[in-house]
Structures are given as structure tokens and as C-alpha cells.
């Protein structure tokens, strides 16, 4: 749905970009943001294997994917709304 919003011709492209940005943020946010603030919930799953660690910090695959997706969506939104630096008039 987000790709369709970005690729289709629209009279209001800003609304399409905003909604396309919100789709991954709303989808992935419960994996990390909600889980860490709700009492009784944990990122720890019943894994048969040890959780991978980087520099002694446990890295949960679902949290890594969720964080990367949210960051990329926000970067894309920021790039879309950034002023064009090449169109300056002297």
C-alpha cells in the first residue's frame, strides 16, 4: 500500500508521502516501543538458542528489523521534505 501511494499520480503527493511514512512506523512500532513500556512484557522470547550479542548488548532480530524500518521511513520522509539546495537563485 505504501509503495502504491508513492508511485501513483496524485493531486496531493504530500499526503501520500505522509501516509506511506506512517505505514511502516505503525506496523513496526509494537515490536519495540510498546513492548518496552508495557508492564509484564519483555523482548525476551522463549528461544532455544542464545540471543546474538554485539559489544555485550543483546540484539533481538525483530527489534533490529523494526528499528531499521522506522529509521529508513523517517529518513525518507525527511529527504522528501528537505528544501532543494540546487535551486538557489543568485
Helices and strands as residue ranges (DSSP letters): H 2-7, H 13-29, I 30-34, H 35-37, E 53-54, E 57-58, H 61-81
